[in-house]
Structures are given as structure tokens and as C-alpha cells.
Amino acid sequence: MVINARRFEWLQEYEQLDHDIKYLKWNLLKTQAELSRRISGDLSNDHLVKGSKGARVEEEIARLEQELQWRVQAQNDLRELVSSFNGIEEQILRKKYIDGQTLEEIAEDDEVHYTLSYIRKKHAELHRRLDFLDKWDADKYELQVVVGDQLR
């Protein structure tokens, strides 16, 4: 799966993914209920016009399922990235970007036994490290594309 956003930006978008997943699940249930009404419910006798929204309900369900699957996979990828860190780094990433806590809340958490200044320092280090990895990935990709073009 190709993700256009940088990793750190992707971490910041976890809440948006969560919101999108909830909305897609609701929309999918609503659309499936409409299909059920069209097959055996009160709309079963309605004549459908080719190309109308009603005629494309099954296509819409397939599209929603695919979109939902993509978003869930993106969330799983994020969790996997976060779990690749250890100790306090994993806790900071998980609590801040998945659980939505502030650095102050993380420092006050009984599970975390570090001061706020240490949490801030570690967060800044993580930010720099992820930015470095993003740059390294971008440079590596650019080098592959440039070298690939020269070989053709």
C-alpha cells in the first residue's frame, strides 16, 4: 500500500482515519438497508431508471466496502509502525497519536514514570527521527526513479 503522506503527518491523521471508518460503517449499513428495501421491502415494486442512484446501490456498497477496507488497513499499518518502537517511545507515540493525549497528560499518566520535560525531549527526538526516515525514503525513491530512467 502506497501512502502519500509523510509518516509523521500520517500519525497525526489517526483521529481522522478513525472518524472516516465510523462514518463509512454507518454509510455502509444505511446503503445495505436501502438495498434490502429495494430487493424485498417497500421499494421492491419501484421501477429503476438506468444510471439512477437506486440502480447503482450494489456498486455503491462495493465502493464503500473497498474504502472501509483501505482505511482499516491504514490504521493497522499505523499501529504496526507505532509498535515497532520500544518502551517510552512506543508509549508516547501510542498515547499521543492513537489515544489523543497531550504530552502533559502522558507525563501525568500512572503508566508513564517520566517527567514532562523528558517526555517533551523524547517526543522531539521521535519527531526528528521520523522526519529523517521520511527524507531517507524520499531520497531513496528519487534515486531509484532517476537511476531507472537512465538505464532505459
Backbone as a ProteinNet text record, in pm:
[ID]
protein_1_A
[PRIMARY]
MVINARRFEWLQEYEQLDHDIKYLKWNLLKTQAELSRRISGDLSNDHLVKGSKGARVEEEIARLEQELQWRVQAQNDLRELVSSFNGIEEQILRKKYIDGQTLEEIAEDDEVHYTLSYIRKKHAELHRRLDFLDKWDADKYELQVVVGDQLR
[TERTIARY]
85.3	0	89.3	65.8	142.8	69.3	143.2	84.6	158.4	84.6	145.6	188.5	121.1	154.8	283.4	358.7	476.9	431.6	519	481.4	431.9	503.5	464.7	329.6	305.2	175	68.2	102.4	8.9	-26.8	73.6	45.9	-53.3	-38.8	-127.5	-269.1	-284.5	-414.2	-488.6	-438.1	-502.8	-648.8	-673.5	-810	-901.5	-850.9	-932	-965	-867.9	-894.4	-1004.9	-996	-1095.3	-1234.1	-1243	-1369.6	-1422.3	-1334.3	-1373.7	-1427.3	-1362.5	-1405.7	-1545.2	-1568.6	-1701.9	-1807.8	-1776.9	-1871.8	-1897.4	-1791.2	-1807	-1890.6	-1870.1	-1950.3	-2097.8	-2126.1	-2264.4	-2324	-2249.4	-2297.3	-2318.9	-2230.2	-2244.4	-2371.3	-2397.3	-2519.9	-2644.6	-2639.9	-2753	-2775.5	-2669.7	-2680	-2724.9	-2678.7	-2723.8	-2872.1	-2916.4	-3059.6	-3141.3	-3090.5	-3159.9	-3168.8	-3059.6	-3061.4	-3165.8	-3171.4	-3269.9	-3411.9	-3436.3	-3568.3	-3600.3	-3498.8	-3521.1	-3543.5	-3482.7	-3496.4	-3626.7	-3656.3	-3773.5	-3857	-3835.5	-3909.1	-4004.4	-4030.9	-4130.6	-4090.8	-3963.6	-3919.9	-3907.2	-3945.7	-3926.4	-4009.9	-4118.3	-4203	-4167.4	-4072.6	-4032.5	-3954.4	-3983.4	-3911.6	-3782.3	-3670.5	-3542	-3502.9	-3453.8	-3406.2	-3256.7	-3214.4	-3074.4	-2988.4	-2882.7	-2792.2	-2837.2	-2954.3	-3000.6	-2926.5	-2936.8	-2871.2	-2921.7	-3049.9	-3109	-3056.8	-3029	-2978.2	-2832.7	-2766.1	-2622.9	-2594.9	-2695.3	-2677.9	-2571.8	-2575.9	-2477.3	-2335.8	-2321.3	-2189.8	-2142.4	-2234.3	-2200.3	-2157	-2222.9	-2183.5	-2041.7	-2011	-1876.6	-1772.5	-1805.8	-1713.1	-1690.1	-1798.5	-1786.6	-1705.4	-1728.1	-1652.2	-1503.9	-1472.5	-1332.2	-1268.9	-1338.6	-1288.7	-1269.1	-1362.9	-1353.3	-1233.1	-1215.4	-1102.6	-969.8	-960.5	-838.3	-809.2	-910.9	-892.8	-853.9	-916.1	-881.3	-736.4	-695.8	-557.5	-460.1	-496.5	-411.5	-396.4	-504.7	-496.9	-408.9	-423.2	-340.2	-192.3	-164.2	-26.3	30.8	-51.9	-8.8	21	-67.9	-44.1	83.8	107.8	229.8	353.7	346.7	458.1	484.7	379.6	394.7	451.6	404.8	452.7	597	650.7	791.3	887	835.8	916.4	908	1000.6	1004.8	991.5	945.8	945.6	869.4	934.2	870.4	838.2	918.8	891.2	759.6	737	611.2	495	513.2	406.8	371.9	472.8	448.6	371.4	417.5	350.3	206.8	189.4	55.7	-38.7	8.1	-78.8	-109.5	-12.2	-34.9	-115.9	-75.4	-134.7	-248.5	-255	-364.9	-471.2	-424.9	-520.3	-557.8	-482.8	-515.7	-479.5	-386.4	-345.9	-242.9	-237.9	-133.9	-8.1	104.3	227.9	213.7	140.1	117.1	38.2	-64	-144.3	-61.3	27.5	113.8	204.7	263.8	353.1	278.8	150.5	71.2	18.2	23.8	-28.6	52.2	-17.2	49.5	133.7	100.9	174.5	312.2	324.7	448.3	519	644	718.1	829.6	793.7	890.7	832.5	921.1	877.8	830.3	757.9	708.4	823.9	930.3	1043.8	1108.6	1117.1	1173.8	1081.4	950.7	853.3	864.7	875.2	889.6	1017.4	1126.5	1255	1245.5	1187.3	1173.4	1082.1	975.6	884.4	957.7	1038.6	1116	1214	1278.4	1369.6	1294.8	1178.5	1097.3	1059	1020.8	982.5	1099.5	1217.8	1336.7	1366.9	1355.3	1385.6	1287.1	1160.7	1060.7	1079.7	1113.3	1141.3	1262.5	1365.6	1484.8	1448.3	1367.6	1325.7	1244	1157.8	1080.2	1171.2	1270	1363.6	1444.2	1488.6	1566.5	1483.3	1357.5	1269.5	1248.4	1225.9	1203.6	1328.7	1445.8	1571.3	1597	1569.8	1588.9	1497	1371.1	1276.3	1320.9	1361.8	1405.5	1526.9	1620.1	1739.4	1700.7	1607.5	1564	1497.5	1416	1347.3	1448.1	1541.2	1641.6	1731.9	1781.2	1867.4	1788.6	1663.9	1579.1	1558.6	1541.2	1521.9	1649.6	1764.7	1890.9	1921.9	1874	1904.1	1815.3	1705.8	1612.8	1660.6
-117.9	0	123.5	214.5	337.2	446.8	516	625.5	751.9	851.7	974.4	1065.5	1060	1148.1	1098.2	1191.1	1152.9	1079.6	995.6	914.1	998.3	1104	1182.5	1248.1	1295	1352.2	1244.6	1124.3	1013.8	981.8	986.4	966.7	1069.9	1192	1298.2	1279.7	1203	1183.7	1060.5	999.1	878.8	906	1017.3	1050.7	1066.9	1124.7	1140.2	1003.3	911.9	776.3	711	727.6	669.4	725.6	856	920.5	868.3	860.6	812.7	669.6	584.9	445.4	437.8	515.3	515.2	563.4	668.7	720.4	617.5	555	456.8	337.7	292.7	182	221.4	342.3	390.4	398.9	456.6	473.1	336.8	241.7	107.3	40.2	52.1	-5.8	58.4	190.4	263.1	217.4	201.7	161.9	16.3	-70	-209.2	-218.3	-132.4	-130	-85.6	10.7	54.9	-59.1	-134.1	-248.2	-350.5	-376.2	-470.8	-422.5	-294.9	-238.6	-254.6	-238.2	-249.3	-394.3	-488.7	-630.2	-688.8	-667.4	-735.1	-645.7	-518	-428.3	-338.9	-224	-131.8	-68.8	-78.7	-21	-126.8	-251.4	-360	-343.3	-269.7	-250.5	-125.2	-46.2	76	40.7	111.2	94.9	177.4	114	183.3	231.6	352.3	410.7	381	336.6	305.2	427.2	403.8	511.5	588.7	557.7	629.4	579	654.9	616.8	481.1	459.5	333.2	213.8	234.9	126.3	93	183.6	163.7	131.2	88.3	62.7	-44.8	-152.1	-259.6	-211.4	-128.2	-71.4	18.5	93.5	183	102.5	-9.3	-95.4	-147.6	-192.1	-242	-131.3	-9.5	102.5	135.6	138.3	168.2	60.9	-65.5	-174.6	-163.5	-127.1	-111.3	6.6	117.2	235	204.7	133.8	96.3	5.5	-90.4	-182.6	-106.6	-10	68.6	146.7	210.5	290.6	202.5	87.4	-3.5	-50.1	-79	-120.2	-7.6	115.2	229.6	240.8	218.7	221.6	108.2	-10.4	-123.3	-96.9	-36.6	-1	97.6	191.1	288.6	220.1	133.1	61.1	-21.1	-81.9	-161.1	-72.2	44.6	138.5	179.3	211.9	253.9	140.4	18.8	-93.7	-131.8	-80.5	-109.3	-31.7	66.8	140	66.9	96.9	28	125.7	72.8	146.7	277.1	380.9	512.3	571.2	540.8	592.6	537.8	408.2	347.9	407.4	426.2	483	625	705.3	843.3	844	766.8	763.6	712.3	603.7	544.9	639	692.2	777.5	910.1	966.4	1096.5	1082.6	992	988.9	888.9	788.3	693.1	723.7	747.2	775.9	923.3	1011.1	1153	1232.2	1183.5	1254.5	1362.4	1463	1565.5	1514.8	1580.2	1541.2	1556.2	1657.8	1679	1563	1518.1	1404.8	1276.6	1260.6	1142.4	1143	1258.2	1268.1	1242.1	1278.3	1258.1	1115.7	1038.8	901.7	814.1	732.4	644.2	536.9	505.1	404.3	456.2	587.3	650.8	710.1	678.9	724.1	821.9	922.3	1021.8	1161.5	1258.6	1397.7	1454.1	1563.8	1629.8	1674.1	1726.3	1772.2	1655.1	1538.9	1421.5	1374.4	1375.5	1335.9	1428.7	1558.1	1654.8	1629.6	1602.8	1576.2	1451.3	1344.2	1219.8	1239.6	1317.8	1345.1	1418.9	1516.6	1591.2	1498.5	1408.2	1311.6	1221.8	1175	1091.2	1167.2	1292.5	1377.1	1387.8	1415	1426.3	1293.5	1184.6	1053.6	1018.5	1042.2	1013.4	1104.2	1230.9	1321.5	1272.7	1225.4	1172.2	1051.1	959.5	841.5	879.4	979.7	1027.6	1079.6	1159	1215.4	1103.2	1008	896.5	816.4	787.5	714.5	792.9	923.7	1007.4	1010.4	1026	1027.9	893.7	786.1	651.4	631.4	671.9	659.5	743.7	867.7	956.4	898.6	842.4	782.3	663.3	581.6	466.5	510.7	615.1	665.1	723.9	805.5	867.5	761.3	667.3	561.3	475.6	444	365.3	431.9	564.9	638.4	637.9	645.1	648.3	514.3	406.3	272.7	238.3	305.4	271.7	317.3
0	0	0	-90.4	-100.6	-24.9	61.1	137.3	98.7	49.9	2.8	115.8	229.4	340.8	406.4	460.3	535.3	660	715.6	830.6	946.8	980	1096.3	1073	952.7	920.7	928.1	888.2	892.6	1036.7	1125.9	1267.3	1318.1	1273.9	1318.5	1262.7	1157	1094.7	1145.4	1253.1	1306.4	1343.8	1411.5	1452.1	1331.2	1224	1103.2	1043.3	1043.6	995.4	1078.6	1210.5	1299.6	1269.2	1250.9	1216.6	1082.3	983.4	849.9	855.7	936	948.2	1007.9	1112.8	1174.4	1075.1	1000.2	901.8	790.6	741.2	633.6	679.6	804.3	856.9	862.5	909.1	914.4	774.1	681.7	544.2	478.4	505.4	450.1	502.9	632.7	689.7	628.5	612.7	553.2	408.6	332.9	192.1	180.6	269.5	269.2	304.3	395.3	429	307.8	232	111	10	-5.2	-97.7	-52.9	75.3	127.9	99.4	113.7	83.1	-65.2	-151.5	-295.3	-338.3	-268.5	-306	-253.6	-125.5	-69.2	21.8	15.1	102.7	28.5	87.3	33.2	-99.2	-137.3	-265.5	-376	-345.3	-443	-569.4	-562.6	-680.6	-760.2	-710.4	-781.5	-907.4	-1012.3	-1138.8	-1132.2	-1161.2	-1156.5	-1295.1	-1300.8	-1425.3	-1435.9	-1553.6	-1574.2	-1540.5	-1459.2	-1420.9	-1298.8	-1244.1	-1124.9	-1002	-894.2	-770	-721.7	-730.7	-687.9	-766.3	-893	-977.6	-946.8	-880.6	-852.1	-705.6	-630.7	-486.9	-463	-539.2	-519.7	-550.1	-652.5	-683.6	-570.2	-513	-402.2	-280.1	-253.7	-141.9	-163	-284	-314.3	-295.8	-340.2	-325	-177.2	-99.6	43.2	115.8	80.2	142.4	111.4	-12.4	-51.5	22.6	31.3	102.2	250.2	310.3	450.5	473	384.4	395.2	386.9	297.2	283.3	410.7	468.1	589.8	708.4	722	831.6	815.9	692.6	668.2	703.1	670.8	705.8	857.2	931.1	1077.8	1128.8	1072	1113.4	1084.8	970.7	937.3	1039	1079.7	1179.4	1311.8	1355.8	1481.4	1473.5	1358.5	1339.4	1346.8	1286.1	1292.6	1436.3	1510	1649.2	1733.8	1711.9	1792.2	1760	1649.7	1617.4	1706.9	1778.8	1875.6	2009.5	2098.7	2227.4	2342.7	2455.6	2580.9	2575.5	2627.3	2639	2502.4	2400.9	2266.3	2213.6	2231.2	2187.6	2266.1	2396.8	2480.2	2435.6	2407.4	2364.7	2233.1	2134.8	2004.5	2017	2090.8	2105.3	2179	2290.9	2371.6	2301.4	2232.3	2168	2039.3	1950	1817.2	1800.7	1886.4	1877	1982.7	2106.8	2215.2	2223.5	2156.4	2152.1	2277.1	2355.2	2476.7	2446	2531.1	2519.4	2589	2564.1	2631.4	2782.5	2826.7	2968.8	3029.2	2958.5	3006.3	3010.9	2914	2911.8	3034.3	3066.8	3181.7	3313.1	3319	3440.5	3452.8	3345.6	3344.6	3441.1	3519.6	3616.2	3548.2	3424.2	3347.8	3304.4	3292.8	3246.8	3368.4	3383.6	3502.1	3463.3	3383.6	3339.8	3358.2	3366.4	3383.8	3250.1	3257.5	3136.3	3047.5	3106.7	3025.1	2950.4	3014.3	2948.7	2836.2	2861.6	2759.1	2638.4	2662.9	2552.9	2474.2	2546.3	2480.8	2393.2	2448	2371.6	2249.9	2266.4	2155.7	2044.2	2080.4	1979.7	1907.6	1981.4	1919.6	1820.7	1862.2	1773.8	1647.6	1664.5	1550.4	1453.2	1505.4	1418.5	1349.7	1423.6	1366.6	1254.9	1277.4	1173.3	1052.3	1076.1	964.3	885.1	956.1	889.6	803.7	859.6	783.7	660.9	675.9	562	451.8	490.2	392.2	326.8	407.2	355.3	255	288.8	196.5	67.1	79.6	-39.3	-126.8	-64.9	-139.9	-208.2	-136.6	-191.5	-312.4	-300.6	-410.5	-529.2	-502.6	-610.1	-681	-605.1	-664.2	-752.3	-706.9	-786.2	-915.7	-908.6	-1028.6	-1127.1	-1076.9	-1163.1	-1225.7	-1144.1	-1196.3	-1295.3	-1260.7	-1350.2	-1484.1	-1484.1	-1609.2	-1693	-1626.9	-1700.3	-1763.9	-1702.1	-1754.7	-1874.6	-1893.5	-2001.4	-2131.9
[MASK]
++++++++++++++++++++++++++++++++++++++++++++++++++++++++++++++++++++++++++++++++++++++++++++++++++++++++++++++++++++++++++++++++++++++++++++++++++++++++

